[in-house]
């Protein structure tokens, strides 16, 4: 039997290393709310708004990107996306604001809060308070 000496023993290959991992989610939502309008002064066209409702989650897609070092030392990058099945609704929405009507144009400004009943795992940030501005056009002759 012949034994060949192959030189110094080699260390085992290192496992692949992943780094620069980023994820983002695209969420399509439809707000459903009930708004109470309280006219302040009918001559000025100012109205107070109080609203409550929820956001219906229609679809969600999560995208990812990361770099990794192969066992042979080469740098590679991989990216992809997959669909996430969101809960139909997982938040409550409350808002208060003011409305100004001028001819057929309606301007609305609202401050809102939409706390999660249970925060989804695919969302990384809590963006559930803010200010919303709306510009609406009123069809018809009677004021709303």
Secondary structure, 3 states (H helix, E strand, C coil): CCCCCCCCCCCCCCCCEEEEEEEEEEEEEEEEEEEEEEEEECCCCEEEEEEEEEEEEEEEEEEEEEEEECCCCCEEEEEEEEEECCCCCCECEEEEEEEEEECCEEEEEEEEECCECCCCCCCCCCCCEEEEEEEEECCCCCCC
